[in-house]
Every structure is written in C-alpha cells, then in structure tokens.
C-alpha cells in the first residue's frame, strides 16, 4: 500500500538562510516539470487559491526570464526572475518579489521519481539573509504553497497535466 503525502513539509535550514519544501505527488517528474515550466499551467496553480496570476512573460529555458502579477480586487503584486538551468529533473532560477527588489533568492527545484507514478518535489530557496528568510516564512507563504500544490493535485486528477 502506498502512503499519499498531500501536505507540504516546509523547513527552515539552521545553518544557512534557506527554506526547504518537500511534497509528494501522484505524478511523474515530467508532469511536475510541465506544471512549473508551462506558463498556462503555472498561472492556474500558483497560490494562494484566492489570488489569480497573470503571466507577463515566461521563457522557461536556460537563460530565459519570467514575470507574473498576482492579485484580486484592489490588491496586486508582481514577482520576477531568471531561469538558469531548465532540465526535466531540475530547475534553477532566481526569485524576486518586486515589493522588495533588492532581495533575490536562488531557487532549485528537483523532481525525484519515487516509482509507482509518484514524484517527490524538493524546492529550496536560498535567501539573502536570515531576516529575509524569516520574513518569507512569516508572510503566509505556507498557504500559497498548500493551495498551489492542491491545485496541481486537482489538475492531475482531472487529467490536465
């Protein structure tokens, strides 16, 4: 019997200003890679669920860049970054919230095939400082991560990935 983990595990690294996120999915690495690199799919799942995302530009290739705006009603905020490495098993990119443009995180996403149609996503974000990392953790990012990954689960169940 396979145990399904539907809750992301978010951990703050004690030695460097890094956040680790682990989440298992009933998906192949290729499906999760596509969810993270196809802008039409990404905009449908990136959380939180009550905030929509509009892609301004998205070039998921080595040396490409991206930007999206998230918002609802009278709230809007934007994020941007550059793709450094884009392969089916790994994505390395920068991440900047434009509300704090001097804060740039280096993110690495890996997609580990666990067999039986399951994949472990490991996302790590190396922030500029422990203060920035702790601000991310206090920002409500857990809701965005949880909602976003639940949306990926729904897309997988509906056969949209």
C-alpha positions as YAML, in Angstrom:
chain: A
units: angstrom
residues:
- id: 1
  name: UNK
  ca: [0.00, 0.00, 0.00]
- id: 2
  name: UNK
  ca: [1.36, 3.41, -0.97]
- id: 3
  name: UNK
  ca: [1.03, 6.22, 1.55]
- id: 4
  name: UNK
  ca: [-0.02, 9.51, -0.01]
- id: 5
  name: UNK
  ca: [1.50, 12.67, 1.40]
- id: 6
  name: UNK
  ca: [-0.67, 15.64, 0.50]
- id: 7
  name: UNK
  ca: [0.81, 18.13, 2.95]
- id: 8
  name: UNK
  ca: [3.97, 20.00, 2.09]
- id: 9
  name: UNK
  ca: [6.77, 19.96, 4.63]
- id: 10
  name: UNK
  ca: [8.37, 23.40, 4.97]
- id: 11
  name: UNK
  ca: [11.64, 23.65, 6.87]
- id: 12
  name: UNK
  ca: [13.99, 26.49, 7.71]
- id: 13
  name: UNK
  ca: [17.64, 25.48, 7.45]
- id: 14
  name: UNK
  ca: [19.50, 26.15, 10.70]
- id: 15
  name: UNK
  ca: [22.89, 26.81, 9.07]
- id: 16
  name: UNK
  ca: [22.13, 28.94, 6.01]
- id: 17
  name: UNK
  ca: [19.19, 31.27, 5.16]
- id: 18
  name: UNK
  ca: [17.39, 28.62, 3.16]
- id: 19
  name: UNK
  ca: [13.85, 27.27, 3.05]
- id: 20
  name: UNK
  ca: [13.26, 23.64, 2.04]
- id: 21
  name: UNK
  ca: [9.87, 22.47, 0.79]
- id: 22
  name: UNK
  ca: [9.13, 18.78, 0.26]
- id: 23
  name: UNK
  ca: [5.93, 17.42, -1.30]
- id: 24
  name: UNK
  ca: [5.00, 14.07, -2.84]
- id: 25
  name: UNK
  ca: [2.64, 13.98, -5.82]
- id: 26
  name: UNK
  ca: [0.80, 11.22, -7.68]
- id: 27
  name: UNK
  ca: [2.58, 12.37, -10.83]
- id: 28
  name: UNK
  ca: [5.60, 11.70, -12.97]
- id: 29
  name: UNK
  ca: [8.60, 14.04, -12.89]
- id: 30
  name: UNK
  ca: [7.64, 15.09, -16.44]
- id: 31
  name: UNK
  ca: [4.17, 16.15, -15.29]
- id: 32
  name: UNK
  ca: [5.54, 18.27, -12.43]
- id: 33
  name: UNK
  ca: [8.20, 19.75, -14.70]
- id: 34
  name: UNK
  ca: [5.47, 20.78, -17.14]
- id: 35
  name: UNK
  ca: [3.41, 22.36, -14.32]
- id: 36
  name: UNK
  ca: [6.42, 24.51, -13.44]
- id: 37
  name: UNK
  ca: [7.52, 25.46, -16.97]
- id: 38
  name: UNK
  ca: [4.31, 25.86, -19.00]
- id: 39
  name: UNK
  ca: [3.02, 29.39, -18.26]
- id: 40
  name: UNK
  ca: [-0.62, 28.49, -18.97]
- id: 41
  name: UNK
  ca: [-0.43, 25.69, -16.38]
- id: 42
  name: UNK
  ca: [1.68, 27.64, -13.86]
- id: 43
  name: UNK
  ca: [-0.81, 30.51, -13.76]
- id: 44
  name: UNK
  ca: [-3.60, 28.06, -12.90]
- id: 45
  name: UNK
  ca: [-1.96, 26.58, -9.83]
- id: 46
  name: UNK
  ca: [0.36, 29.12, -8.25]
- id: 47
  name: UNK
  ca: [-1.20, 30.01, -4.89]
- id: 48
  name: UNK
  ca: [-2.87, 31.12, -2.78]
- id: 49
  name: UNK
  ca: [-6.16, 29.95, -4.28]
- id: 50
  name: UNK
  ca: [-7.98, 33.25, -3.75]
- id: 51
  name: UNK
  ca: [-5.40, 35.24, -5.73]
- id: 52
  name: UNK
  ca: [-5.14, 34.92, -9.50]
- id: 53
  name: UNK
  ca: [-1.91, 35.07, -11.51]
- id: 54
  name: UNK
  ca: [-1.35, 36.74, -14.87]
- id: 55
  name: UNK
  ca: [1.84, 35.88, -16.76]
- id: 56
  name: UNK
  ca: [3.59, 38.98, -18.10]
- id: 57
  name: UNK
  ca: [6.35, 36.97, -19.80]
- id: 58
  name: UNK
  ca: [7.68, 33.44, -19.42]
- id: 59
  name: UNK
  ca: [10.67, 31.91, -21.22]
- id: 60
  name: UNK
  ca: [11.44, 28.62, -19.43]
- id: 61
  name: UNK
  ca: [14.86, 27.81, -20.88]
- id: 62
  name: UNK
  ca: [18.45, 28.21, -19.77]
- id: 63
  name: UNK
  ca: [19.00, 31.99, -19.75]
- id: 64
  name: UNK
  ca: [15.29, 32.80, -20.02]
- id: 65
  name: UNK
  ca: [13.31, 35.04, -17.69]
- id: 66
  name: UNK
  ca: [9.85, 35.29, -16.22]
- id: 67
  name: UNK
  ca: [7.45, 37.71, -14.53]
- id: 68
  name: UNK
  ca: [3.92, 37.37, -13.25]
- id: 69
  name: UNK
  ca: [1.46, 39.53, -11.39]
- id: 70
  name: UNK
  ca: [-0.75, 38.10, -8.69]
- id: 71
  name: UNK
  ca: [-3.82, 39.83, -7.39]
- id: 72
  name: UNK
  ca: [-7.51, 40.18, -6.70]
- id: 73
  name: UNK
  ca: [-9.85, 43.17, -6.49]
- id: 74
  name: UNK
  ca: [-7.71, 46.13, -5.35]
- id: 75
  name: UNK
  ca: [-4.59, 44.07, -4.47]
- id: 76
  name: UNK
  ca: [-1.75, 43.41, -6.91]
- id: 77
  name: UNK
  ca: [1.89, 42.35, -6.56]
- id: 78
  name: UNK
  ca: [4.49, 41.10, -9.01]
- id: 79
  name: UNK
  ca: [7.32, 38.59, -9.00]
- id: 80
  name: UNK
  ca: [10.16, 38.09, -11.46]
- id: 81
  name: UNK
  ca: [13.26, 36.04, -12.04]
- id: 82
  name: UNK
  ca: [15.64, 34.35, -14.43]
- id: 83
  name: UNK
  ca: [15.89, 30.70, -15.36]
- id: 84
  name: UNK
  ca: [19.46, 29.44, -15.06]
- id: 85
  name: UNK
  ca: [19.02, 25.69, -15.57]
- id: 86
  name: UNK
  ca: [15.93, 24.07, -17.04]
- id: 87
  name: UNK
  ca: [16.06, 20.28, -17.38]
- id: 88
  name: UNK
  ca: [13.34, 17.74, -16.78]
- id: 89
  name: UNK
  ca: [14.77, 16.76, -13.38]
- id: 90
  name: UNK
  ca: [15.88, 20.18, -12.16]
- id: 91
  name: UNK
  ca: [15.06, 23.86, -12.43]
- id: 92
  name: UNK
  ca: [17.38, 26.56, -11.06]
- id: 93
  name: UNK
  ca: [16.03, 30.10, -11.08]
- id: 94
  name: UNK
  ca: [16.11, 33.39, -9.25]
- id: 95
  name: UNK
  ca: [13.03, 34.73, -7.49]
- id: 96
  name: UNK
  ca: [12.34, 38.36, -6.61]
- id: 97
  name: UNK
  ca: [9.25, 39.92, -5.10]
- id: 98
  name: UNK
  ca: [9.09, 43.37, -6.66]
- id: 99
  name: UNK
  ca: [7.93, 44.81, -3.34]
- id: 100
  name: UNK
  ca: [11.46, 44.09, -2.12]
- id: 101
  name: UNK
  ca: [13.52, 44.27, -5.34]
- id: 102
  name: UNK
  ca: [16.88, 44.10, -3.59]
- id: 103
  name: UNK
  ca: [16.01, 40.67, -2.16]
- id: 104
  name: UNK
  ca: [16.85, 37.93, -4.63]
- id: 105
  name: UNK
  ca: [16.54, 34.24, -3.77]
- id: 106
  name: UNK
  ca: [18.22, 31.42, -5.64]
- id: 107
  name: UNK
  ca: [15.75, 28.56, -6.03]
- id: 108
  name: UNK
  ca: [16.40, 24.97, -7.00]
- id: 109
  name: UNK
  ca: [13.56, 22.57, -7.75]
- id: 110
  name: UNK
  ca: [14.22, 18.86, -8.15]
- id: 111
  name: UNK
  ca: [11.76, 16.18, -9.23]
- id: 112
  name: UNK
  ca: [12.69, 12.74, -7.83]
- id: 113
  name: UNK
  ca: [10.96, 9.74, -9.36]
- id: 114
  name: UNK
  ca: [9.77, 7.53, -6.47]
- id: 115
  name: UNK
  ca: [8.32, 4.87, -8.75]
- id: 116
  name: UNK
  ca: [4.69, 3.76, -8.99]
- id: 117
  name: UNK
  ca: [3.72, 7.09, -10.61]
- id: 118
  name: UNK
  ca: [4.87, 9.18, -7.64]
- id: 119
  name: UNK
  ca: [7.37, 12.04, -7.53]
- id: 120
  name: UNK
  ca: [8.99, 13.95, -4.69]
- id: 121
  name: UNK
  ca: [9.30, 17.67, -5.34]
- id: 122
  name: UNK
  ca: [12.08, 19.34, -3.34]
- id: 123
  name: UNK
  ca: [12.18, 23.12, -3.60]
- id: 124
  name: UNK
  ca: [14.90, 25.06, -1.87]
- id: 125
  name: UNK
  ca: [15.13, 28.83, -1.71]
- id: 126
  name: UNK
  ca: [18.41, 30.42, -0.62]
- id: 127
  name: UNK
  ca: [17.59, 33.91, 0.62]
- id: 128
  name: UNK
  ca: [19.96, 36.87, 1.04]
- id: 129
  name: UNK
  ca: [19.77, 36.79, 4.82]
- id: 130
  name: UNK
  ca: [18.20, 35.02, 7.77]
- id: 131
  name: UNK
  ca: [15.95, 38.07, 8.21]
- id: 132
  name: UNK
  ca: [14.66, 37.77, 4.63]
- id: 133
  name: UNK
  ca: [14.15, 34.03, 5.05]
- id: 134
  name: UNK
  ca: [12.22, 34.52, 8.29]
- id: 135
  name: UNK
  ca: [10.10, 37.25, 6.68]
- id: 136
  name: UNK
  ca: [9.17, 34.81, 3.89]
- id: 137
  name: UNK
  ca: [8.18, 32.20, 6.45]
- id: 138
  name: UNK
  ca: [6.05, 34.74, 8.35]
- id: 139
  name: UNK
  ca: [4.44, 36.12, 5.17]
- id: 140
  name: UNK
  ca: [1.80, 33.43, 4.78]
- id: 141
  name: UNK
  ca: [3.78, 31.54, 2.15]
- id: 142
  name: UNK
  ca: [2.57, 28.25, 3.65]
- id: 143
  name: UNK
  ca: [-0.99, 28.99, 2.45]
- id: 144
  name: UNK
  ca: [0.26, 29.74, -1.05]
- id: 145
  name: UNK
  ca: [2.32, 26.55, -1.14]
- id: 146
  name: UNK
  ca: [-0.52, 24.41, 0.24]
- id: 147
  name: UNK
  ca: [-3.17, 25.91, -2.06]
- id: 148
  name: UNK
  ca: [-0.90, 25.75, -5.10]
- id: 149
  name: UNK
  ca: [0.04, 22.12, -4.61]
- id: 150
  name: UNK
  ca: [-3.61, 21.19, -4.02]
- id: 151
  name: UNK
  ca: [-4.40, 22.84, -7.37]
- id: 152
  name: UNK
  ca: [-1.71, 20.69, -9.03]
- id: 153
  name: UNK
  ca: [-3.34, 17.61, -7.45]
- id: 154
  name: UNK
  ca: [-6.72, 18.69, -8.90]
- id: 155
  name: UNK
  ca: [-5.19, 19.23, -12.35]
- id: 156
  name: UNK
  ca: [-3.59, 15.78, -12.20]
- id: 157
  name: UNK
  ca: [-6.87, 14.14, -11.13]
- id: 158
  name: UNK
  ca: [-8.68, 15.89, -13.98]
- id: 159
  name: UNK
  ca: [-6.08, 14.67, -16.50]
- id: 160
  name: UNK
  ca: [-4.95, 18.22, -17.31]
- id: 161
  name: UNK
  ca: [-1.26, 17.51, -16.69]
...
